Amino acid sequence: MEKTQKIIVVLLIVAIVFSVISTFLNLSLINFEFQPVNVKIPGNNIEGNPVGNVGFNVEQNPGSAG
């Protein structure tokens, strides 16, 4: 019985230490300023009509039954 209690106490201590470390890491990440990713899409590569409608086609897989 005493061996089981020691294992439980060790696991509790490991869980508490892990929780404290992860809390400190999360709080330190709050101070970082994340910059947005700038993705530039050239306007001449966009295809479509002036209204903005998008064509959507659903095709069945060649080997499927149904």
PDBQT receptor file of N, H, CA, C and O in Angstrom, charges set to zero:
ATOM      1  N   MET A   1       0.827  -1.204   0.000  1.00  0.00    +0.000 N 
ATOM      2  CA  MET A   1       0.000   0.000   0.000  1.00  0.00    +0.000 C 
ATOM      3  C   MET A   1       0.861   1.253   0.000  1.00  0.00    +0.000 C 
ATOM      4  O   MET A   1       0.515   2.251  -0.632  1.00  0.00    +0.000 OA
ATOM      5  N   GLU A   2       1.967   1.201   0.699  1.00  0.00    +0.000 N 
ATOM      6  H   GLU A   2       2.248   0.390   1.212  1.00  0.00    +0.000 HD
ATOM      7  CA  GLU A   2       2.818   2.378   0.786  1.00  0.00    +0.000 C 
ATOM      8  C   GLU A   2       3.477   2.689  -0.563  1.00  0.00    +0.000 C 
ATOM      9  O   GLU A   2       3.709   3.855  -0.883  1.00  0.00    +0.000 OA
ATOM     10  N   LYS A   3       3.776   1.660  -1.348  1.00  0.00    +0.000 N 
ATOM     11  H   LYS A   3       3.587   0.713  -1.088  1.00  0.00    +0.000 HD
ATOM     12  CA  LYS A   3       4.365   1.864  -2.666  1.00  0.00    +0.000 C 
ATOM     13  C   LYS A   3       3.376   2.574  -3.587  1.00  0.00    +0.000 C 
ATOM     14  O   LYS A   3       3.762   3.453  -4.357  1.00  0.00    +0.000 OA
ATOM     15  N   THR A   4       2.114   2.196  -3.508  1.00  0.00    +0.000 N 
ATOM     16  H   THR A   4       1.801   1.482  -2.882  1.00  0.00    +0.000 HD
ATOM     17  CA  THR A   4       1.076   2.835  -4.316  1.00  0.00    +0.000 C 
ATOM     18  C   THR A   4       0.916   4.298  -3.935  1.00  0.00    +0.000 C 
ATOM     19  O   THR A   4       0.738   5.151  -4.804  1.00  0.00    +0.000 OA
ATOM     20  N   GLN A   5       0.978   4.592  -2.647  1.00  0.00    +0.000 N 
ATOM     21  H   GLN A   5       1.124   3.899  -1.941  1.00  0.00    +0.000 HD
ATOM     22  CA  GLN A   5       0.856   5.990  -2.197  1.00  0.00    +0.000 C 
ATOM     23  C   GLN A   5       2.022   6.827  -2.694  1.00  0.00    +0.000 C 
ATOM     24  O   GLN A   5       1.830   7.980  -3.081  1.00  0.00    +0.000 OA
ATOM     25  N   LYS A   6       3.223   6.272  -2.690  1.00  0.00    +0.000 N 
ATOM     26  H   LYS A   6       3.379   5.335  -2.376  1.00  0.00    +0.000 HD
ATOM     27  CA  LYS A   6       4.385   7.011  -3.180  1.00  0.00    +0.000 C 
ATOM     28  C   LYS A   6       4.250   7.301  -4.677  1.00  0.00    +0.000 C 
ATOM     29  O   LYS A   6       4.593   8.388  -5.141  1.00  0.00    +0.000 OA
ATOM     30  N   ILE A   7       3.750   6.325  -5.419  1.00  0.00    +0.000 N 
ATOM     31  H   ILE A   7       3.470   5.441  -5.042  1.00  0.00    +0.000 HD
ATOM     32  CA  ILE A   7       3.569   6.531  -6.859  1.00  0.00    +0.000 C 
ATOM     33  C   ILE A   7       2.535   7.617  -7.118  1.00  0.00    +0.000 C 
ATOM     34  O   ILE A   7       2.718   8.449  -8.006  1.00  0.00    +0.000 OA
ATOM     35  N   ILE A   8       1.452   7.614  -6.350  1.00  0.00    +0.000 N 
ATOM     36  H   ILE A   8       1.304   6.938  -5.629  1.00  0.00    +0.000 HD
ATOM     37  CA  ILE A   8       0.411   8.633  -6.518  1.00  0.00    +0.000 C 
ATOM     38  C   ILE A   8       0.952  10.016  -6.179  1.00  0.00    +0.000 C 
ATOM     39  O   ILE A   8       0.655  10.986  -6.877  1.00  0.00    +0.000 OA
ATOM     40  N   VAL A   9       1.739  10.112  -5.118  1.00  0.00    +0.000 N 
ATOM     41  H   VAL A   9       1.980   9.324  -4.551  1.00  0.00    +0.000 HD
ATOM     42  CA  VAL A   9       2.305  11.415  -4.723  1.00  0.00    +0.000 C 
ATOM     43  C   VAL A   9       3.271  11.910  -5.793  1.00  0.00    +0.000 C 
ATOM     44  O   VAL A   9       3.270  13.097  -6.120  1.00  0.00    +0.000 OA
ATOM     45  N   VAL A  10       4.091  11.025  -6.340  1.00  0.00    +0.000 N 
ATOM     46  H   VAL A  10       4.092  10.061  -6.075  1.00  0.00    +0.000 HD
ATOM     47  CA  VAL A  10       5.040  11.430  -7.381  1.00  0.00    +0.000 C 
ATOM     48  C   VAL A  10       4.293  11.898  -8.620  1.00  0.00    +0.000 C 
ATOM     49  O   VAL A  10       4.672  12.902  -9.224  1.00  0.00    +0.000 OA
ATOM     50  N   LEU A  11       3.237  11.189  -9.010  1.00  0.00    +0.000 N 
ATOM     51  H   LEU A  11       2.930  10.373  -8.519  1.00  0.00    +0.000 HD
ATOM     52  CA  LEU A  11       2.465  11.610 -10.174  1.00  0.00    +0.000 C 
ATOM     53  C   LEU A  11       1.767  12.946  -9.945  1.00  0.00    +0.000 C 
ATOM     54  O   LEU A  11       1.670  13.760 -10.863  1.00  0.00    +0.000 OA
ATOM     55  N   LEU A  12       1.285  13.175  -8.740  1.00  0.00    +0.000 N 
ATOM     56  H   LEU A  12       1.364  12.514  -7.994  1.00  0.00    +0.000 HD
ATOM     57  CA  LEU A  12       0.666  14.474  -8.429  1.00  0.00    +0.000 C 
ATOM     58  C   LEU A  12       1.688  15.600  -8.507  1.00  0.00    +0.000 C 
ATOM     59  O   LEU A  12       1.390  16.678  -9.023  1.00  0.00    +0.000 OA
ATOM     60  N   ILE A  13       2.884  15.355  -8.000  1.00  0.00    +0.000 N 
ATOM     61  H   ILE A  13       3.125  14.479  -7.581  1.00  0.00    +0.000 HD
ATOM     62  CA  ILE A  13       3.925  16.391  -8.050  1.00  0.00    +0.000 C 
ATOM     63  C   ILE A  13       4.316  16.674  -9.493  1.00  0.00    +0.000 C 
ATOM     64  O   ILE A  13       4.505  17.832  -9.865  1.00  0.00    +0.000 OA
ATOM     65  N   VAL A  14       4.439  15.634 -10.310  1.00  0.00    +0.000 N 
ATOM     66  H   VAL A  14       4.285  14.693 -10.008  1.00  0.00    +0.000 HD
ATOM     67  CA  VAL A  14       4.769  15.827 -11.722  1.00  0.00    +0.000 C 
ATOM     68  C   VAL A  14       3.665  16.620 -12.421  1.00  0.00    +0.000 C 
ATOM     69  O   VAL A  14       3.955  17.497 -13.235  1.00  0.00    +0.000 OA
ATOM     70  N   ALA A  15       2.411  16.319 -12.112  1.00  0.00    +0.000 N 
ATOM     71  H   ALA A  15       2.175  15.607 -11.451  1.00  0.00    +0.000 HD
ATOM     72  CA  ALA A  15       1.298  17.043 -12.729  1.00  0.00    +0.000 C 
ATOM     73  C   ALA A  15       1.292  18.510 -12.313  1.00  0.00    +0.000 C 
ATOM     74  O   ALA A  15       1.031  19.383 -13.141  1.00  0.00    +0.000 OA
ATOM     75  N   ILE A  16       1.572  18.788 -11.059  1.00  0.00    +0.000 N 
ATOM     76  H   ILE A  16       1.784  18.078 -10.387  1.00  0.00    +0.000 HD
ATOM     77  CA  ILE A  16       1.598  20.180 -10.580  1.00  0.00    +0.000 C 
ATOM     78  C   ILE A  16       2.740  20.938 -11.228  1.00  0.00    +0.000 C 
ATOM     79  O   ILE A  16       2.554  22.079 -11.653  1.00  0.00    +0.000 OA
ATOM     80  N   VAL A  17       3.919  20.333 -11.316  1.00  0.00    +0.000 N 
ATOM     81  H   VAL A  17       4.070  19.407 -10.971  1.00  0.00    +0.000 HD
ATOM     82  CA  VAL A  17       5.067  21.003 -11.936  1.00  0.00    +0.000 C 
ATOM     83  C   VAL A  17       4.779  21.267 -13.415  1.00  0.00    +0.000 C 
ATOM     84  O   VAL A  17       5.078  22.351 -13.917  1.00  0.00    +0.000 OA
ATOM     85  N   PHE A  18       4.205  20.295 -14.111  1.00  0.00    +0.000 N 
ATOM     86  H   PHE A  18       3.962  19.415 -13.703  1.00  0.00    +0.000 HD
ATOM     87  CA  PHE A  18       3.859  20.487 -15.515  1.00  0.00    +0.000 C 
ATOM     88  C   PHE A  18       2.846  21.609 -15.681  1.00  0.00    +0.000 C 
ATOM     89  O   PHE A  18       2.952  22.409 -16.611  1.00  0.00    +0.000 OA
ATOM     90  N   SER A  19       1.880  21.674 -14.803  1.00  0.00    +0.000 N 
ATOM     91  H   SER A  19       1.794  21.025 -14.047  1.00  0.00    +0.000 HD
ATOM     92  CA  SER A  19       0.865  22.715 -14.883  1.00  0.00    +0.000 C 
ATOM     93  C   SER A  19       1.466  24.095 -14.663  1.00  0.00    +0.000 C 
ATOM     94  O   SER A  19       1.121  25.043 -15.369  1.00  0.00    +0.000 OA
ATOM     95  N   VAL A  20       2.354  24.213 -13.697  1.00  0.00    +0.000 N 
ATOM     96  H   VAL A  20       2.634  23.443 -13.123  1.00  0.00    +0.000 HD
ATOM     97  CA  VAL A  20       2.990  25.507 -13.414  1.00  0.00    +0.000 C 
ATOM     98  C   VAL A  20       3.863  25.937 -14.590  1.00  0.00    +0.000 C 
ATOM     99  O   VAL A  20       3.833  27.098 -14.996  1.00  0.00    +0.000 OA
ATOM    100  N   ILE A  21       4.638  25.003 -15.137  1.00  0.00    +0.000 N 
ATOM    101  H   ILE A  21       4.662  24.059 -14.807  1.00  0.00    +0.000 HD
ATOM    102  CA  ILE A  21       5.514  25.346 -16.264  1.00  0.00    +0.000 C 
ATOM    103  C   ILE A  21       4.695  25.766 -17.482  1.00  0.00    +0.000 C 
ATOM    104  O   ILE A  21       5.034  26.748 -18.142  1.00  0.00    +0.000 OA
ATOM    105  N   SER A  22       3.637  25.045 -17.784  1.00  0.00    +0.000 N 
ATOM    106  H   SER A  22       3.362  24.247 -17.248  1.00  0.00    +0.000 HD
ATOM    107  CA  SER A  22       2.836  25.408 -18.958  1.00  0.00    +0.000 C 
ATOM    108  C   SER A  22       2.103  26.734 -18.744  1.00  0.00    +0.000 C 
ATOM    109  O   SER A  22       1.897  27.484 -19.698  1.00  0.00    +0.000 OA
ATOM    110  N   THR A  23       1.708  27.027 -17.508  1.00  0.00    +0.000 N 
ATOM    111  H   THR A  23       1.875  26.417 -16.733  1.00  0.00    +0.000 HD
ATOM    112  CA  THR A  23       1.083  28.323 -17.231  1.00  0.00    +0.000 C 
ATOM    113  C   THR A  23       2.065  29.462 -17.456  1.00  0.00    +0.000 C 
ATOM    114  O   THR A  23       1.705  30.479 -18.049  1.00  0.00    +0.000 OA
ATOM    115  N   PHE A  24       3.293  29.308 -16.994  1.00  0.00    +0.000 N 
ATOM    116  H   PHE A  24       3.586  28.482 -16.513  1.00  0.00    +0.000 HD
ATOM    117  CA  PHE A  24       4.301  30.347 -17.207  1.00  0.00    +0.000 C 
ATOM    118  C   PHE A  24       4.608  30.513 -18.695  1.00  0.00    +0.000 C 
ATOM    119  O   PHE A  24       4.787  31.634 -19.171  1.00  0.00    +0.000 OA
ATOM    120  N   LEU A  25       4.669  29.411 -19.422  1.00  0.00    +0.000 N 
ATOM    121  H   LEU A  25       4.524  28.500 -19.035  1.00  0.00    +0.000 HD
ATOM    122  CA  LEU A  25       4.926  29.522 -20.857  1.00  0.00    +0.000 C 
ATOM    123  C   LEU A  25       3.784  30.239 -21.558  1.00  0.00    +0.000 C 
ATOM    124  O   LEU A  25       4.029  31.069 -22.433  1.00  0.00    +0.000 OA
ATOM    125  N   ASN A  26       2.549  29.941 -21.198  1.00  0.00    +0.000 N 
ATOM    126  H   ASN A  26       2.350  29.266 -20.487  1.00  0.00    +0.000 HD
ATOM    127  CA  ASN A  26       1.408  30.607 -21.832  1.00  0.00    +0.000 C 
ATOM    128  C   ASN A  26       1.380  32.091 -21.499  1.00  0.00    +0.000 C 
ATOM    129  O   ASN A  26       1.074  32.913 -22.363  1.00  0.00    +0.000 OA
ATOM    130  N   LEU A  27       1.694  32.441 -20.272  1.00  0.00    +0.000 N 
ATOM    131  H   LEU A  27       1.943  31.774 -19.570  1.00  0.00    +0.000 HD
ATOM    132  CA  LEU A  27       1.702  33.853 -19.900  1.00  0.00    +0.000 C 
ATOM    133  C   LEU A  27       2.838  34.593 -20.590  1.00  0.00    +0.000 C 
ATOM    134  O   LEU A  27       2.698  35.775 -20.902  1.00  0.00    +0.000 OA
ATOM    135  N   SER A  28       3.955  33.924 -20.833  1.00  0.00    +0.000 N 
ATOM    136  H   SER A  28       4.068  32.964 -20.580  1.00  0.00    +0.000 HD
ATOM    137  CA  SER A  28       5.053  34.602 -21.518  1.00  0.00    +0.000 C 
ATOM    138  C   SER A  28       4.735  34.778 -23.001  1.00  0.00    +0.000 C 
ATOM    139  O   SER A  28       5.234  35.711 -23.630  1.00  0.00    +0.000 OA
ATOM    140  N   LEU A  29       3.915  33.896 -23.565  1.00  0.00    +0.000 N 
ATOM    141  H   LEU A  29       3.509  33.138 -23.053  1.00  0.00    +0.000 HD
ATOM    142  CA  LEU A  29       3.559  34.045 -24.976  1.00  0.00    +0.000 C 
ATOM    143  C   LEU A  29       2.587  35.189 -25.206  1.00  0.00    +0.000 C 
ATOM    144  O   LEU A  29       2.475  35.683 -26.327  1.00  0.00    +0.000 OA
ATOM    145  N   ILE A  30       1.879  35.620 -24.161  1.00  0.00    +0.000 N 
ATOM    146  H   ILE A  30       1.971  35.218 -23.250  1.00  0.00    +0.000 HD
ATOM    147  CA  ILE A  30       0.934  36.724 -24.306  1.00  0.00    +0.000 C 
ATOM    148  C   ILE A  30       1.672  38.015 -24.658  1.00  0.00    +0.000 C 
ATOM    149  O   ILE A  30       1.110  38.874 -25.339  1.00  0.00    +0.000 OA
ATOM    150  N   ASN A  31       2.918  38.167 -24.208  1.00  0.00    +0.000 N 
ATOM    151  H   ASN A  31       3.374  37.470 -23.655  1.00  0.00    +0.000 HD
ATOM    152  CA  ASN A  31       3.663  39.398 -24.432  1.00  0.00    +0.000 C 
ATOM    153  C   ASN A  31       4.168  39.537 -25.861  1.00  0.00    +0.000 C 
ATOM    154  O   ASN A  31       4.536  40.636 -26.275  1.00  0.00    +0.000 OA
ATOM    155  N   PHE A  32       4.192  38.457 -26.614  1.00  0.00    +0.000 N 
ATOM    156  H   PHE A  32       3.892  37.564 -26.278  1.00  0.00    +0.000 HD
ATOM    157  CA  PHE A  32       4.651  38.545 -27.991  1.00  0.00    +0.000 C 
ATOM    158  C   PHE A  32       3.574  39.174 -28.862  1.00  0.00    +0.000 C 
ATOM    159  O   PHE A  32       2.384  38.907 -28.698  1.00  0.00    +0.000 OA
ATOM    160  N   GLU A  33       4.018  40.016 -29.790  1.00  0.00    +0.000 N 
ATOM    161  H   GLU A  33       4.985  40.233 -29.923  1.00  0.00    +0.000 HD
ATOM    162  CA  GLU A  33       3.090  40.618 -30.737  1.00  0.00    +0.000 C 
ATOM    163  C   GLU A  33       3.204  39.843 -32.048  1.00  0.00    +0.000 C 
ATOM    164  O   GLU A  33       4.232  39.890 -32.724  1.00  0.00    +0.000 OA
ATOM    165  N   PHE A  34       2.150  39.141 -32.390  1.00  0.00    +0.000 N 
ATOM    166  H   PHE A  34       1.316  39.103 -31.840  1.00  0.00    +0.000 HD
ATOM    167  CA  PHE A  34       2.151  38.374 -33.613  1.00  0.00    +0.000 C 
ATOM    168  C   PHE A  34       1.797  39.288 -34.770  1.00  0.00    +0.000 C 
ATOM    169  O   PHE A  34       0.789  39.994 -34.734  1.00  0.00    +0.000 OA
ATOM    170  N   GLN A  35       2.631  39.266 -35.792  1.00  0.00    +0.000 N 
ATOM    171  H   GLN A  35       3.449  38.692 -35.821  1.00  0.00    +0.000 HD
ATOM    172  CA  GLN A  35       2.399  40.090 -36.963  1.00  0.00    +0.000 C 
ATOM    173  C   GLN A  35       1.541  39.314 -37.963  1.00  0.00    +0.000 C 
ATOM    174  O   GLN A  35       1.759  38.118 -38.155  1.00  0.00    +0.000 OA
ATOM    175  N   PRO A  36       0.581  39.962 -38.594  1.00  0.00    +0.000 N 
ATOM    176  CA  PRO A  36      -0.228  39.254 -39.588  1.00  0.00    +0.000 C 
ATOM    177  C   PRO A  36       0.613  38.896 -40.813  1.00  0.00    +0.000 C 
ATOM    178  O   PRO A  36       1.558  39.603 -41.165  1.00  0.00    +0.000 OA
ATOM    179  N   VAL A  37       0.259  37.810 -41.438  1.00  0.00    +0.000 N 
ATOM    180  H   VAL A  37      -0.508  37.235 -41.152  1.00  0.00    +0.000 HD
ATOM    181  CA  VAL A  37       0.954  37.377 -42.642  1.00  0.00    +0.000 C 
ATOM    182  C   VAL A  37       0.364  38.119 -43.832  1.00  0.00    +0.000 C 
ATOM    183  O   VAL A  37      -0.841  38.071 -44.079  1.00  0.00    +0.000 OA
ATOM    184  N   ASN A  38       1.217  38.790 -44.548  1.00  0.00    +0.000 N 
ATOM    185  H   ASN A  38       2.196  38.828 -44.347  1.00  0.00    +0.000 HD
ATOM    186  CA  ASN A  38       0.767  39.546 -45.721  1.00  0.00    +0.000 C 
ATOM    187  C   ASN A  38       0.938  38.687 -46.965  1.00  0.00    +0.000 C 
ATOM    188  O   ASN A  38       2.057  38.365 -47.364  1.00  0.00    +0.000 OA
ATOM    189  N   VAL A  39      -0.176  38.324 -47.564  1.00  0.00    +0.000 N 
ATOM    190  H   VAL A  39      -1.085  38.586 -47.240  1.00  0.00    +0.000 HD
ATOM    191  CA  VAL A  39      -0.152  37.553 -48.803  1.00  0.00    +0.000 C 
ATOM    192  C   VAL A  39      -0.736  38.434 -49.892  1.00  0.00    +0.000 C 
ATOM    193  O   VAL A  39      -1.885  38.870 -49.812  1.00  0.00    +0.000 OA
ATOM    194  N   LYS A  40       0.065  38.686 -50.897  1.00  0.00    +0.000 N 
ATOM    195  H   LYS A  40       0.998  38.332 -50.962  1.00  0.00    +0.000 HD
ATOM    196  CA  LYS A  40      -0.385  39.542 -51.995  1.00  0.00    +0.000 C 
ATOM    197  C   LYS A  40      -0.724  38.663 -53.185  1.00  0.00    +0.000 C 
ATOM    198  O   LYS A  40       0.111  37.895 -53.663  1.00  0.00    +0.000 OA
ATOM    199  N   ILE A  41      -1.946  38.783 -53.655  1.00  0.00    +0.000 N 
ATOM    200  H   ILE A  41      -2.624  39.407 -53.267  1.00  0.00    +0.000 HD
ATOM    201  CA  ILE A  41      -2.405  38.030 -54.818  1.00  0.00    +0.000 C 
ATOM    202  C   ILE A  41      -2.497  39.003 -55.984  1.00  0.00    +0.000 C 
ATOM    203  O   ILE A  41      -3.227  39.991 -55.912  1.00  0.00    +0.000 OA
ATOM    204  N   PRO A  42      -1.765  38.732 -57.051  1.00  0.00    +0.000 N 
ATOM    205  CA  PRO A  42      -1.837  39.641 -58.191  1.00  0.00    +0.000 C 
ATOM    206  C   PRO A  42      -3.226  39.630 -58.812  1.00  0.00    +0.000 C 
ATOM    207  O   PRO A  42      -3.843  38.574 -58.948  1.00  0.00    +0.000 OA
ATOM    208  N   GLY A  43      -3.714  40.798 -59.187  1.00  0.00    +0.000 N 
ATOM    209  H   GLY A  43      -3.213  41.656 -59.077  1.00  0.00    +0.000 HD
ATOM    210  CA  GLY A  43      -5.059  40.927 -59.713  1.00  0.00    +0.000 C 
ATOM    211  C   GLY A  43      -5.253  40.326 -61.083  1.00  0.00    +0.000 C 
ATOM    212  O   GLY A  43      -6.384  40.025 -61.464  1.00  0.00    +0.000 OA
ATOM    213  N   ASN A  44      -4.178  40.141 -61.841  1.00  0.00    +0.000 N 
ATOM    214  H   ASN A  44      -3.259  40.386 -61.532  1.00  0.00    +0.000 HD
ATOM    215  CA  ASN A  44      -4.350  39.632 -63.197  1.00  0.00    +0.000 C 
ATOM    216  C   ASN A  44      -4.513  38.112 -63.228  1.00  0.00    +0.000 C 
ATOM    217  O   ASN A  44      -4.816  37.566 -64.289  1.00  0.00    +0.000 OA
ATOM    218  N   ASN A  45      -4.324  37.410 -62.117  1.00  0.00    +0.000 N 
ATOM    219  H   ASN A  45      -4.077  37.853 -61.255  1.00  0.00    +0.000 HD
ATOM    220  CA  ASN A  45      -4.466  35.959 -62.089  1.00  0.00    +0.000 C 
ATOM    221  C   ASN A  45      -5.866  35.514 -61.672  1.00  0.00    +0.000 C 
ATOM    222  O   ASN A  45      -6.169  34.322 -61.704  1.00  0.00    +0.000 OA
ATOM    223  N   ILE A  46      -6.702  36.438 -61.289  1.00  0.00    +0.000 N 
ATOM    224  H   ILE A  46      -6.456  37.407 -61.263  1.00  0.00    +0.000 HD
ATOM    225  CA  ILE A  46      -8.036  36.078 -60.819  1.00  0.00    +0.000 C 
ATOM    226  C   ILE A  46      -8.978  35.951 -62.000  1.00  0.00    +0.000 C 
ATOM    227  O   ILE A  46      -9.074  36.852 -62.833  1.00  0.00    +0.000 OA
ATOM    228  N   GLU A  47      -9.675  34.819 -62.063  1.00  0.00    +0.000 N 
ATOM    229  H   GLU A  47      -9.596  34.087 -61.386  1.00  0.00    +0.000 HD
ATOM    230  CA  GLU A  47     -10.625  34.604 -63.143  1.00  0.00    +0.000 C 
ATOM    231  C   GLU A  47     -12.034  34.587 -62.571  1.00  0.00    +0.000 C 
ATOM    232  O   GLU A  47     -12.258  34.077 -61.473  1.00  0.00    +0.000 OA
ATOM    233  N   GLY A  48     -12.951  35.124 -63.290  1.00  0.00    +0.000 N 
ATOM    234  H   GLY A  48     -12.769  35.538 -64.182  1.00  0.00    +0.000 HD
ATOM    235  CA  GLY A  48     -14.335  35.153 -62.848  1.00  0.00    +0.000 C 
ATOM    236  C   GLY A  48     -15.106  36.205 -63.620  1.00  0.00    +0.000 C 
ATOM    237  O   GLY A  48     -14.578  36.822 -64.545  1.00  0.00    +0.000 OA
ATOM    238  N   ASN A  49     -16.337  36.403 -63.240  1.00  0.00    +0.000 N 
ATOM    239  H   ASN A  49     -16.765  35.902 -62.489  1.00  0.00    +0.000 HD
ATOM    240  CA  ASN A  49     -17.126  37.414 -63.918  1.00  0.00    +0.000 C 
ATOM    241  C   ASN A  49     -17.236  38.653 -63.028  1.00  0.00    +0.000 C 
ATOM    242  O   ASN A  49     -16.939  38.575 -61.836  1.00  0.00    +0.000 OA
ATOM    243  N   PRO A  50     -17.652  39.780 -63.575  1.00  0.00    +0.000 N 
ATOM    244  CA  PRO A  50     -17.681  41.012 -62.777  1.00  0.00    +0.000 C 
ATOM    245  C   PRO A  50     -18.707  40.990 -61.651  1.00  0.00    +0.000 C 
ATOM    246  O   PRO A  50     -18.595  41.779 -60.714  1.00  0.00    +0.000 OA
ATOM    247  N   VAL A  51     -19.698  40.114 -61.714  1.00  0.00    +0.000 N 
ATOM    248  H   VAL A  51     -19.789  39.472 -62.476  1.00  0.00    +0.000 HD
ATOM    249  CA  VAL A  51     -20.711  40.062 -60.667  1.00  0.00    +0.000 C 
ATOM    250  C   VAL A  51     -20.162  39.382 -59.416  1.00  0.00    +0.000 C 
ATOM    251  O   VAL A  51     -20.631  39.647 -58.309  1.00  0.00    +0.000 OA
ATOM    252  N   GLY A  52     -19.179  38.515 -59.585  1.00  0.00    +0.000 N 
ATOM    253  H   GLY A  52     -18.798  38.299 -60.484  1.00  0.00    +0.000 HD
ATOM    254  CA  GLY A  52     -18.590  37.824 -58.451  1.00  0.00    +0.000 C 
ATOM    255  C   GLY A  52     -19.151  36.441 -58.221  1.00  0.00    +0.000 C 
ATOM    256  O   GLY A  52     -18.866  35.825 -57.194  1.00  0.00    +0.000 OA
ATOM    257  N   ASN A  53     -19.950  35.932 -59.163  1.00  0.00    +0.000 N 
ATOM    258  H   ASN A  53     -20.181  36.433 -59.997  1.00  0.00    +0.000 HD
ATOM    259  CA  ASN A  53     -20.488  34.578 -59.008  1.00  0.00    +0.000 C 
ATOM    260  C   ASN A  53     -19.388  33.549 -59.208  1.00  0.00    +0.000 C 
ATOM    261  O   ASN A  53     -18.466  33.746 -60.000  1.00  0.00    +0.000 OA
ATOM    262  N   VAL A  54     -19.501  32.459 -58.484  1.00  0.00    +0.000 N 
ATOM    263  H   VAL A  54     -20.249  32.299 -57.841  1.00  0.00    +0.000 HD
ATOM    264  CA  VAL A  54     -18.518  31.391 -58.571  1.00  0.00    +0.000 C 
ATOM    265  C   VAL A  54     -19.205  30.156 -59.105  1.00  0.00    +0.000 C 
ATOM    266  O   VAL A  54     -20.279  29.786 -58.630  1.00  0.00    +0.000 OA
ATOM    267  N   GLY A  55     -18.593  29.507 -60.099  1.00  0.00    +0.000 N 
ATOM    268  H   GLY A  55     -17.721  29.807 -60.486  1.00  0.00    +0.000 HD
ATOM    269  CA  GLY A  55     -19.145  28.266 -60.622  1.00  0.00    +0.000 C 
ATOM    270  C   GLY A  55     -18.751  27.100 -59.731  1.00  0.00    +0.000 C 
ATOM    271  O   GLY A  55     -17.599  26.995 -59.310  1.00  0.00    +0.000 OA
ATOM    272  N   PHE A  56     -19.713  26.217 -59.442  1.00  0.00    +0.000 N 
ATOM    273  H   PHE A  56     -20.649  26.302 -59.784  1.00  0.00    +0.000 HD
ATOM    274  CA  PHE A  56     -19.465  25.082 -58.562  1.00  0.00    +0.000 C 
ATOM    275  C   PHE A  56     -20.015  23.838 -59.230  1.00  0.00    +0.000 C 
ATOM    276  O   PHE A  56     -21.222  23.724 -59.442  1.00  0.00    +0.000 OA
ATOM    277  N   ASN A  57     -19.135  22.906 -59.561  1.00  0.00    +0.000 N 
ATOM    278  H   ASN A  57     -18.154  22.999 -59.388  1.00  0.00    +0.000 HD
ATOM    279  CA  ASN A  57     -19.540  21.678 -60.225  1.00  0.00    +0.000 C 
ATOM    280  C   ASN A  57     -19.261  20.489 -59.315  1.00  0.00    +0.000 C 
ATOM    281  O   ASN A  57     -18.176  20.379 -58.745  1.00  0.00    +0.000 OA
ATOM    282  N   VAL A  58     -20.242  19.598 -59.180  1.00  0.00    +0.000 N 
ATOM    283  H   VAL A  58     -21.124  19.687 -59.643  1.00  0.00    +0.000 HD
ATOM    284  CA  VAL A  58     -20.077  18.380 -58.407  1.00  0.00    +0.000 C 
ATOM    285  C   VAL A  58     -20.092  17.220 -59.380  1.00  0.00    +0.000 C 
ATOM    286  O   VAL A  58     -21.049  17.030 -60.130  1.00  0.00    +0.000 OA
ATOM    287  N   GLU A  59     -19.004  16.435 -59.356  1.00  0.00    +0.000 N 
ATOM    288  H   GLU A  59     -18.227  16.589 -58.746  1.00  0.00    +0.000 HD
ATOM    289  CA  GLU A  59     -18.904  15.304 -60.250  1.00  0.00    +0.000 C 
ATOM    290  C   GLU A  59     -18.755  14.040 -59.436  1.00  0.00    +0.000 C 
ATOM    291  O   GLU A  59     -18.135  14.046 -58.372  1.00  0.00    +0.000 OA
ATOM    292  N   GLN A  60     -19.329  12.942 -59.939  1.00  0.00    +0.000 N 
ATOM    293  H   GLN A  60     -19.833  12.937 -60.803  1.00  0.00    +0.000 HD
ATOM    294  CA  GLN A  60     -19.247  11.665 -59.258  1.00  0.00    +0.000 C 
ATOM    295  C   GLN A  60     -17.891  11.034 -59.546  1.00  0.00    +0.000 C 
ATOM    296  O   GLN A  60     -17.354  11.187 -60.643  1.00  0.00    +0.000 OA
ATOM    297  N   ASN A  61     -17.340  10.331 -58.572  1.00  0.00    +0.000 N 
ATOM    298  H   ASN A  61     -17.776  10.207 -57.681  1.00  0.00    +0.000 HD
ATOM    299  CA  ASN A  61     -16.081   9.623 -58.781  1.00  0.00    +0.000 C 
ATOM    300  C   ASN A  61     -16.303   8.531 -59.818  1.00  0.00    +0.000 C 
ATOM    301  O   ASN A  61     -17.369   7.915 -59.839  1.00  0.00    +0.000 OA
ATOM    302  N   PRO A  62     -15.317   8.273 -60.684  1.00  0.00    +0.000 N 
ATOM    303  CA  PRO A  62     -15.520   7.306 -61.772  1.00  0.00    +0.000 C 
ATOM    304  C   PRO A  62     -15.807   5.894 -61.299  1.00  0.00    +0.000 C 
ATOM    305  O   PRO A  62     -16.580   5.191 -61.951  1.00  0.00    +0.000 OA
ATOM    306  N   GLY A  63     -15.224   5.443 -60.197  1.00  0.00    +0.000 N 
ATOM    307  H   GLY A  63     -14.596   6.014 -59.668  1.00  0.00    +0.000 HD
ATOM    308  CA  GLY A  63     -15.416   4.051 -59.791  1.00  0.00    +0.000 C 
ATOM    309  C   GLY A  63     -16.478   3.836 -58.746  1.00  0.00    +0.000 C 
ATOM    310  O   GLY A  63     -16.628   2.718 -58.254  1.00  0.00    +0.000 OA
ATOM    311  N   SER A  64     -17.221   4.862 -58.387  1.00  0.00    +0.000 N 
ATOM    312  H   SER A  64     -17.098   5.771 -58.786  1.00  0.00    +0.000 HD
ATOM    313  CA  SER A  64     -18.180   4.697 -57.295  1.00  0.00    +0.000 C 
ATOM    314  C   SER A  64     -19.518   4.194 -57.829  1.00  0.00    +0.000 C 
ATOM    315  O   SER A  64     -19.900   4.459 -58.969  1.00  0.00    +0.000 OA
ATOM    316  N   ALA A  65     -20.210   3.462 -56.967  1.00  0.00    +0.000 N 
ATOM    317  H   ALA A  65     -19.900   3.247 -56.042  1.00  0.00    +0.000 HD
ATOM    318  CA  ALA A  65     -21.537   2.956 -57.341  1.00  0.00    +0.000 C 
ATOM    319  C   ALA A  65     -22.591   3.869 -56.742  1.00  0.00    +0.000 C 
ATOM    320  O   ALA A  65     -22.487   4.257 -55.579  1.00  0.00    +0.000 OA
ATOM    321  N   GLY A  66     -23.572   4.204 -57.498  1.00  0.00    +0.000 N 
ATOM    322  H   GLY A  66     -23.657   3.889 -58.443  1.00  0.00    +0.000 HD
ATOM    323  CA  GLY A  66     -24.595   5.032 -56.892  1.00  0.00    +0.000 C 
ATOM    324  C   GLY A  66     -25.376   5.754 -57.874  1.00  0.00    +0.000 C 
ATOM    325  O   GLY A  66     -26.285   6.501 -57.513  1.00  0.00    +0.000 OA
TER     326      GLY A  66
